[in-house]
């Protein structure tokens, strides 16, 4: 009887821990024109529903372009404003350094909110290994 009680208590504790677990999402952006605007909107909606979610954008190839200074969406609005609002809510934005090298780009060309990762693809794999859901808008 004691073992049964212990198992019930353990099961309830594990269920409670699962309910408290934070959502973690990794957005993979490799095409600014096709993905950035929708992904920024999705991240905002995600945080509106679950403010404790951890969200990281990993960018490479043409996906880094929305994090460049003076970048604007198809409506002429600066991406930087949406990025700044999300950063205030804990979202991280990472730029692939391999892309910088391949495209001959410099860190100085990017907004202050951008951080850097040696390889965007490797970073996505690492985040998934840490329990992040992979999202490709």
N, C-alpha and C positions, 0 to 999 in steps of 0.2 A: 504494500500500500504506500509506503514511504517513497519508493522509486517512482510510482505512478504520479504522485504529487510533485515530485522534483521534475519529472518530465513535462508535466503540464505547466509549471512555473517557468521552466526553461523555454518552452515553446512560446508562451506569452511574451516573454522578454525578447526573444528573437523577432517576433512579429512587431513588437513596439519599436525595436531598433530599425527594422526595415521601413516602417512608416516615417521615422524621423530622418532617414537617409536623404541627403541632398541630391537633387537632379544635377547631373554634370553633362554638358553638351559641348562637343567640338565641331564647329562649323568649318567645313573645308571649302575655301574660295580659291578658284584658279581662273576665273573669268569675271572680271569686274562688271562688264556690261550685262551679262546674263544673270549674275548671282548676287551682287553686293546689296542692291537696294532691297530686294526681297528678304535676304538674310538678316539685314539690319532690322527690318520690320518684324520678322519672326522672333528675333532675340528680344526685342522690346515687348512683344506679346507674351513671350515665355516668362519674362521677369514680372510682367503685370499680373500673371497668374500665379507664379511661384517666385517671389522676391529673393528667396534663399538660393536659387539655382546658381551653379557655377558655369559660366560660359566662356569659352575661348575660341576666337577666330584664328585659324591658321591659314595664311595666304602664301601663294607662290605663283609663278608664271604671271599671266595677265591679271591674276587676282590681287596682286599687291597695289594695283593702280589706284584704288579708292582710298588708300592710306597715304597717298602722296599729297603734298601741299597743293592747295587750290584745286583739288579734284572735285568735279561736280557730277551729279547724276543726270539722267536724260532730261529732267525737268529744269536743270540749271541750278539746283540746290547743292550747296557744298556738303559733301559727305562728312566733313570734319565735325559739323554740329551734331549729327546723329551719333557719331563715334564718341564724341565728348560726353554726351548724355548717357551712353551705355557704360563708358568707363567709370562715371560717377556711381554707377550701380554695380560695379565690380567686374564688368566684362573686360577680358584681355584680348589684345589684337597683336598677333605675331607675324612677322615678315620673314620669309625664307632668305637666308644669306646666300644660298646657291643662286637664287634668282637675281639677287643684287649683282653678283659676279657675272652671271651669264648675260644680263641686260645692261651691264656697265652703269648701274645705279649707285648712288651714294646715300648713306643714312640721312644726310642733311636735306635730302629731297622729300623726306617723309614728315608727317605731323608728329608732334611730341608724344602723342598717345601710343604710337607704335613701339613695340619691342621687337626683338630679333631672335631667331632660332637658327641654328646651323643648317638644318634641313627641314622643310615643311612636311615632307612625307614621313620622315622619321619621327617628327614631333607628333603627327597624327597617330602613328602606331603606339607611341609611348602613352599618349592620352587615353587611347582605347584600353591599353593595359591597366590604366589607373581607374577604369570604370566609366570613362566618358562615352556617351552615345555619339556615334558618328553621324553627322548631318551634312548632306550635300544638297544645297538648295538648287 
